[in-house]
């Protein structure tokens, strides 16, 4: 992961890379920075590896973030049952595993409002929406999913455990998925809240979302923008390494064009780094 960070940040050393990737509001000290790490806990057969989450926590703490200010969450499938035994044993002692489950307030998302977990959004005494974390990190696993999302679930779909519709099926239409990932909750703030994406493909599943592991691509993908990261992992890992042929090409293309990018310009965004033997 240090090699990936160095490549992504284009720095000479790993400490410089992590310090470059994680940015805080100028007026805050690192000890005051609040971090939310979104993981995917649908089932324990395939979830983000503890070592990946633990590494991120350790790098944040090295910068001065307090362990108690780091929340590892999934409000659809709360994290204590999945990661509780690893706190102090792979995850830094003192990190928080919220028990929240769909406890949030309504926030504007596109042309509608969605409930958003209290880990991300709350209301102050005047009823104004306050976005809690200064920094959001998105760590999904590589799994298949409905054609309605392009045929997979990774970083963009991971936020269905952050924002969701009360009384509406948990799986959103594609337009809502796009709106979620353009929302103030993720792209708002100075600097923008969501700053790092890490897709865990050490193990992966062609189908899903609850399918068993079907392969071991043995790779981790790191980016700073969810749509481009998802697109490239779908192309370079799922299609090329896993031989997945079921992606919806139109929706896959829209994942980047809806954010102002063209597929043809993304080739230069992908660099492979091989870990030393």
C-alpha beads as a LAMMPS data file, in Angstrom:
LAMMPS data file: protein, C-alpha beads

277 atoms
276 bonds

1 atom types
1 bond types

-500.0 500.0 xlo xhi
-500.0 500.0 ylo yhi
-500.0 500.0 zlo zhi

Masses

1 110.0

Atoms # bond

1 1 1 0.000 0.000 0.000
2 1 1 2.953 2.317 0.563
3 1 1 3.998 1.721 -3.051
4 1 1 0.491 2.559 -4.256
5 1 1 0.416 5.717 -2.156
6 1 1 3.773 6.853 -3.549
7 1 1 2.630 6.206 -7.113
8 1 1 -0.700 7.962 -6.602
9 1 1 0.760 11.001 -4.842
10 1 1 3.920 11.109 -6.993
11 1 1 6.201 11.626 -3.993
12 1 1 9.645 10.292 -3.075
13 1 1 8.608 8.459 0.090
14 1 1 5.619 6.783 1.709
15 1 1 5.325 9.269 4.622
16 1 1 5.258 12.130 2.117
17 1 1 2.651 10.272 0.063
18 1 1 0.213 9.654 2.909
19 1 1 0.667 13.233 4.133
20 1 1 -0.174 14.427 0.626
21 1 1 -3.199 12.165 0.135
22 1 1 -4.864 13.072 3.431
23 1 1 -5.793 16.754 3.627
24 1 1 -7.452 18.619 6.477
25 1 1 -9.285 21.930 6.780
26 1 1 -6.697 24.659 7.149
27 1 1 -8.095 25.911 10.469
28 1 1 -7.976 22.512 12.162
29 1 1 -5.183 20.605 13.841
30 1 1 -4.898 16.920 12.961
31 1 1 -5.947 16.075 16.513
32 1 1 -9.315 17.719 15.794
33 1 1 -9.881 16.062 12.418
34 1 1 -12.823 13.635 12.214
35 1 1 -12.533 10.688 9.803
36 1 1 -15.227 8.327 8.501
37 1 1 -14.154 5.093 6.786
38 1 1 -16.947 3.447 4.780
39 1 1 -16.615 -0.319 4.453
40 1 1 -18.918 -2.960 2.996
41 1 1 -20.262 -5.465 5.531
42 1 1 -22.942 -7.367 3.660
43 1 1 -21.498 -10.661 4.885
44 1 1 -18.233 -11.912 6.331
45 1 1 -17.434 -14.154 3.386
46 1 1 -16.158 -11.172 1.448
47 1 1 -15.444 -7.893 3.210
48 1 1 -12.588 -5.411 3.260
49 1 1 -9.461 -6.969 4.755
50 1 1 -8.541 -5.815 8.233
51 1 1 -4.931 -5.202 7.165
52 1 1 -6.043 -2.620 4.575
53 1 1 -8.298 -0.728 6.974
54 1 1 -5.680 -1.008 9.706
55 1 1 -2.970 0.463 7.486
56 1 1 -5.140 3.474 6.680
57 1 1 -5.926 4.005 10.368
58 1 1 -2.245 3.803 11.274
59 1 1 -1.274 6.391 8.658
60 1 1 -3.976 8.768 9.878
61 1 1 -2.835 8.333 13.465
62 1 1 0.775 8.980 12.390
63 1 1 -0.379 12.375 11.111
64 1 1 -1.945 13.148 14.486
65 1 1 -5.548 11.995 14.086
66 1 1 -6.923 10.626 17.359
67 1 1 -8.084 6.990 17.159
68 1 1 -11.351 7.995 18.818
69 1 1 -11.993 10.389 15.905
70 1 1 -11.888 7.549 13.345
71 1 1 -15.217 5.803 12.663
72 1 1 -15.348 2.610 10.585
73 1 1 -18.966 2.302 9.520
74 1 1 -21.658 0.690 7.406
75 1 1 -25.091 1.785 8.501
76 1 1 -26.912 -0.978 6.616
77 1 1 -24.820 -3.770 8.134
78 1 1 -23.217 -2.207 11.269
79 1 1 -19.524 -2.876 11.713
80 1 1 -19.208 -4.091 15.354
81 1 1 -20.281 -7.625 14.481
82 1 1 -17.756 -7.844 11.662
83 1 1 -14.753 -5.877 12.921
84 1 1 -15.248 -5.591 16.669
85 1 1 -12.836 -8.392 17.557
86 1 1 -10.046 -6.716 15.557
87 1 1 -9.927 -3.422 17.483
88 1 1 -6.539 -3.550 19.193
89 1 1 -5.764 -6.628 17.089
90 1 1 -5.189 -5.384 13.538
91 1 1 -7.156 -2.169 13.936
92 1 1 -5.754 0.549 16.174
93 1 1 -7.044 0.499 19.727
94 1 1 -9.579 3.232 20.289
95 1 1 -11.072 3.469 16.799
96 1 1 -14.858 3.663 16.766
97 1 1 -17.236 1.106 15.269
98 1 1 -20.635 2.842 15.295
99 1 1 -23.699 0.715 15.941
100 1 1 -25.885 3.122 13.955
101 1 1 -28.306 1.621 11.474
102 1 1 -30.302 3.983 9.291
103 1 1 -30.392 6.563 12.055
104 1 1 -29.794 9.627 9.967
105 1 1 -31.348 12.876 8.828
106 1 1 -32.567 13.832 5.382
107 1 1 -30.032 15.572 3.176
108 1 1 -30.371 16.956 -0.363
109 1 1 -29.143 14.480 -2.984
110 1 1 -29.716 15.590 -6.542
111 1 1 -33.380 16.516 -6.918
112 1 1 -34.546 14.511 -3.876
113 1 1 -33.681 13.996 -0.241
114 1 1 -32.193 10.836 1.215
115 1 1 -31.560 9.719 4.748
116 1 1 -27.881 9.928 5.640
117 1 1 -26.271 8.167 8.587
118 1 1 -25.378 10.307 11.610
119 1 1 -21.738 9.331 11.097
120 1 1 -21.840 11.697 8.120
121 1 1 -24.643 14.221 8.683
122 1 1 -26.447 15.689 11.703
123 1 1 -28.407 18.829 12.556
124 1 1 -27.150 21.562 14.840
125 1 1 -29.236 23.403 17.413
126 1 1 -30.705 25.644 14.706
127 1 1 -31.767 22.693 12.561
128 1 1 -29.035 23.282 9.998
129 1 1 -27.381 20.265 8.364
130 1 1 -23.816 19.763 9.579
131 1 1 -21.521 17.328 7.807
132 1 1 -19.495 15.647 10.537
133 1 1 -16.314 14.183 8.999
134 1 1 -13.520 16.285 7.616
135 1 1 -12.281 13.288 5.675
136 1 1 -14.154 10.319 4.172
137 1 1 -12.329 7.198 2.991
138 1 1 -14.160 4.624 0.871
139 1 1 -12.925 0.993 1.123
140 1 1 -15.195 -1.377 -0.813
141 1 1 -14.622 -4.934 -1.976
142 1 1 -14.817 -6.133 -5.572
143 1 1 -18.127 -7.931 -6.159
144 1 1 -20.743 -8.335 -8.833
145 1 1 -24.198 -6.816 -8.491
146 1 1 -27.320 -5.958 -10.479
147 1 1 -27.067 -4.838 -14.090
148 1 1 -28.810 -1.664 -12.878
149 1 1 -25.484 -0.508 -11.401
150 1 1 -23.339 -1.660 -14.300
151 1 1 -23.068 -5.218 -12.998
152 1 1 -20.831 -4.657 -9.968
153 1 1 -20.574 -3.005 -6.569
154 1 1 -17.473 -1.085 -5.596
155 1 1 -16.861 2.499 -4.423
156 1 1 -19.924 4.267 -5.817
157 1 1 -22.384 1.591 -4.748
158 1 1 -20.689 1.335 -1.333
159 1 1 -22.373 4.590 -0.319
160 1 1 -25.794 2.976 -0.318
161 1 1 -24.684 2.197 3.236
162 1 1 -24.254 5.947 3.775
163 1 1 -27.306 7.434 2.042
164 1 1 -30.561 5.614 1.447
165 1 1 -34.263 6.209 0.925
166 1 1 -36.705 5.712 3.768
167 1 1 -39.381 3.282 2.682
168 1 1 -37.774 2.699 -0.724
169 1 1 -35.869 -0.410 -1.760
170 1 1 -32.259 -0.183 -0.630
171 1 1 -30.941 -0.622 -4.179
172 1 1 -31.246 2.773 -5.889
173 1 1 -31.766 3.452 -9.588
174 1 1 -28.626 4.396 -11.465
175 1 1 -29.467 8.121 -11.537
176 1 1 -29.679 8.134 -7.745
177 1 1 -26.340 6.356 -7.517
178 1 1 -24.802 9.150 -9.591
179 1 1 -26.477 11.813 -7.456
180 1 1 -25.214 10.207 -4.243
181 1 1 -21.664 10.407 -5.489
182 1 1 -22.058 14.076 -6.471
183 1 1 -23.545 15.010 -3.101
184 1 1 -22.328 17.594 -0.621
185 1 1 -21.845 14.746 1.856
186 1 1 -18.959 13.382 -0.238
187 1 1 -17.682 16.084 -2.586
188 1 1 -18.420 19.079 -0.356
189 1 1 -16.035 20.691 2.088
190 1 1 -12.641 22.351 1.675
191 1 1 -10.831 20.151 0.885
192 1 1 -13.504 17.761 -0.409
193 1 1 -14.517 15.226 2.214
194 1 1 -14.041 12.003 0.251
195 1 1 -10.318 11.924 -0.448
196 1 1 -9.297 8.310 -0.945
197 1 1 -10.762 5.196 -2.562
198 1 1 -9.253 1.742 -1.984
199 1 1 -10.884 -1.184 -3.780
200 1 1 -9.997 -4.496 -2.131
201 1 1 -9.551 -7.136 -4.843
202 1 1 -7.316 -9.462 -2.875
203 1 1 -10.346 -11.735 -3.060
204 1 1 -13.306 -11.009 -5.336
205 1 1 -16.565 -12.357 -6.721
206 1 1 -17.783 -12.252 -10.318
207 1 1 -21.400 -12.281 -9.168
208 1 1 -23.064 -10.794 -6.153
209 1 1 -23.760 -9.085 -3.955
210 1 1 -23.865 -12.169 -1.697
211 1 1 -22.007 -14.647 -3.898
212 1 1 -19.054 -16.616 -2.567
213 1 1 -15.508 -15.711 -3.514
214 1 1 -14.865 -16.803 -7.085
215 1 1 -11.268 -15.738 -7.507
216 1 1 -8.211 -14.054 -6.123
217 1 1 -7.062 -11.178 -8.344
218 1 1 -4.564 -10.480 -5.539
219 1 1 -4.563 -6.737 -6.081
220 1 1 -5.495 -3.501 -4.348
221 1 1 -6.542 -0.437 -6.339
222 1 1 -6.173 3.086 -4.992
223 1 1 -7.613 6.321 -6.362
224 1 1 -8.947 9.676 -5.298
225 1 1 -12.175 9.787 -7.348
226 1 1 -14.778 7.034 -7.060
227 1 1 -16.267 6.987 -10.598
228 1 1 -12.888 6.759 -12.329
229 1 1 -11.587 4.220 -9.823
230 1 1 -14.659 2.015 -10.298
231 1 1 -14.483 2.284 -14.075
232 1 1 -10.815 1.336 -14.242
233 1 1 -11.108 -1.535 -11.761
234 1 1 -14.089 -2.856 -13.735
235 1 1 -12.051 -2.748 -16.937
236 1 1 -8.587 -3.708 -15.718
237 1 1 -9.397 -6.136 -12.918
238 1 1 -12.891 -7.504 -13.369
239 1 1 -12.870 -7.784 -17.163
240 1 1 -9.191 -8.510 -17.840
241 1 1 -8.145 -10.532 -14.778
242 1 1 -11.451 -12.068 -13.723
243 1 1 -12.891 -12.549 -17.227
244 1 1 -16.189 -10.910 -16.305
245 1 1 -18.335 -10.368 -19.412
246 1 1 -21.606 -9.249 -17.795
247 1 1 -20.980 -5.521 -17.269
248 1 1 -23.439 -3.042 -18.731
249 1 1 -21.179 -1.049 -21.056
250 1 1 -23.591 1.874 -21.322
251 1 1 -23.863 2.372 -17.569
252 1 1 -20.145 1.802 -17.124
253 1 1 -19.492 4.612 -19.588
254 1 1 -21.987 6.894 -17.832
255 1 1 -20.109 6.450 -14.568
256 1 1 -17.421 8.712 -15.979
257 1 1 -19.268 10.804 -18.564
258 1 1 -21.786 11.959 -15.926
259 1 1 -18.813 13.517 -14.120
260 1 1 -17.397 15.263 -17.158
261 1 1 -14.794 12.708 -18.269
262 1 1 -14.446 10.752 -21.512
263 1 1 -13.564 7.061 -21.539
264 1 1 -10.762 7.669 -24.041
265 1 1 -8.838 9.866 -21.602
266 1 1 -8.750 7.332 -18.761
267 1 1 -5.998 5.026 -20.013
268 1 1 -3.298 7.277 -18.573
269 1 1 -4.973 7.161 -15.166
270 1 1 -4.074 3.503 -14.608
271 1 1 -0.610 2.446 -13.455
272 1 1 0.245 -1.003 -12.128
273 1 1 2.719 -1.359 -9.278
274 1 1 4.126 -4.782 -8.490
275 1 1 5.012 -5.509 -4.871
276 1 1 8.554 -6.829 -4.384
277 1 1 8.827 -10.566 -3.859

Bonds

1 1 1 2
2 1 2 3
3 1 3 4
4 1 4 5
5 1 5 6
6 1 6 7
7 1 7 8
8 1 8 9
9 1 9 10
10 1 10 11
11 1 11 12
12 1 12 13
13 1 13 14
14 1 14 15
15 1 15 16
16 1 16 17
17 1 17 18
18 1 18 19
19 1 19 20
20 1 20 21
21 1 21 22
22 1 22 23
23 1 23 24
24 1 24 25
25 1 25 26
26 1 26 27
27 1 27 28
28 1 28 29
29 1 29 30
30 1 30 31
31 1 31 32
32 1 32 33
33 1 33 34
34 1 34 35
35 1 35 36
36 1 36 37
37 1 37 38
38 1 38 39
39 1 39 40
40 1 40 41
41 1 41 42
42 1 42 43
43 1 43 44
44 1 44 45
45 1 45 46
46 1 46 47
47 1 47 48
48 1 48 49
49 1 49 50
50 1 50 51
51 1 51 52
52 1 52 53
53 1 53 54
54 1 54 55
55 1 55 56
56 1 56 57
57 1 57 58
58 1 58 59
59 1 59 60
60 1 60 61
61 1 61 62
62 1 62 63
63 1 63 64
64 1 64 65
65 1 65 66
66 1 66 67
67 1 67 68
68 1 68 69
69 1 69 70
70 1 70 71
71 1 71 72
72 1 72 73
73 1 73 74
74 1 74 75
75 1 75 76
76 1 76 77
77 1 77 78
78 1 78 79
79 1 79 80
80 1 80 81
81 1 81 82
82 1 82 83
83 1 83 84
84 1 84 85
85 1 85 86
86 1 86 87
87 1 87 88
88 1 88 89
89 1 89 90
90 1 90 91
91 1 91 92
92 1 92 93
93 1 93 94
94 1 94 95
95 1 95 96
96 1 96 97
97 1 97 98
98 1 98 99
99 1 99 100
100 1 100 101
101 1 101 102
102 1 102 103
103 1 103 104
104 1 104 105
105 1 105 106
106 1 106 107
107 1 107 108
108 1 108 109
109 1 109 110
110 1 110 111
111 1 111 112
112 1 112 113
113 1 113 114
114 1 114 115
115 1 115 116
116 1 116 117
117 1 117 118
118 1 118 119
119 1 119 120
120 1 120 121
121 1 121 122
122 1 122 123
123 1 123 124
124 1 124 125
125 1 125 126
126 1 126 127
127 1 127 128
128 1 128 129
129 1 129 130
130 1 130 131
131 1 131 132
132 1 132 133
133 1 133 134
134 1 134 135
135 1 135 136
136 1 136 137
137 1 137 138
138 1 138 139
139 1 139 140
140 1 140 141
141 1 141 142
142 1 142 143
143 1 143 144
144 1 144 145
145 1 145 146
146 1 146 147
147 1 147 148
148 1 148 149
149 1 149 150
150 1 150 151
151 1 151 152
152 1 152 153
153 1 153 154
154 1 154 155
155 1 155 156
156 1 156 157
157 1 157 158
158 1 158 159
159 1 159 160
160 1 160 161
161 1 161 162
162 1 162 163
163 1 163 164
164 1 164 165
165 1 165 166
166 1 166 167
167 1 167 168
168 1 168 169
169 1 169 170
170 1 170 171
171 1 171 172
172 1 172 173
173 1 173 174
174 1 174 175
175 1 175 176
176 1 176 177
177 1 177 178
178 1 178 179
179 1 179 180
180 1 180 181
181 1 181 182
182 1 182 183
183 1 183 184
184 1 184 185
185 1 185 186
186 1 186 187
187 1 187 188
188 1 188 189
189 1 189 190
190 1 190 191
191 1 191 192
192 1 192 193
193 1 193 194
194 1 194 195
195 1 195 196
196 1 196 197
197 1 197 198
198 1 198 199
199 1 199 200
200 1 200 201
201 1 201 202
202 1 202 203
203 1 203 204
204 1 204 205
205 1 205 206
206 1 206 207
207 1 207 208
208 1 208 209
209 1 209 210
210 1 210 211
211 1 211 212
212 1 212 213
213 1 213 214
214 1 214 215
215 1 215 216
216 1 216 217
217 1 217 218
218 1 218 219
219 1 219 220
220 1 220 221
221 1 221 222
222 1 222 223
223 1 223 224
224 1 224 225
225 1 225 226
226 1 226 227
227 1 227 228
228 1 228 229
229 1 229 230
230 1 230 231
231 1 231 232
232 1 232 233
233 1 233 234
234 1 234 235
235 1 235 236
236 1 236 237
237 1 237 238
238 1 238 239
239 1 239 240
240 1 240 241
241 1 241 242
242 1 242 243
243 1 243 244
244 1 244 245
245 1 245 246
246 1 246 247
247 1 247 248
248 1 248 249
249 1 249 250
250 1 250 251
251 1 251 252
252 1 252 253
253 1 253 254
254 1 254 255
255 1 255 256
256 1 256 257
257 1 257 258
258 1 258 259
259 1 259 260
260 1 260 261
261 1 261 262
262 1 262 263
263 1 263 264
264 1 264 265
265 1 265 266
266 1 266 267
267 1 267 268
268 1 268 269
269 1 269 270
270 1 270 271
271 1 271 272
272 1 272 273
273 1 273 274
274 1 274 275
275 1 275 276
276 1 276 277
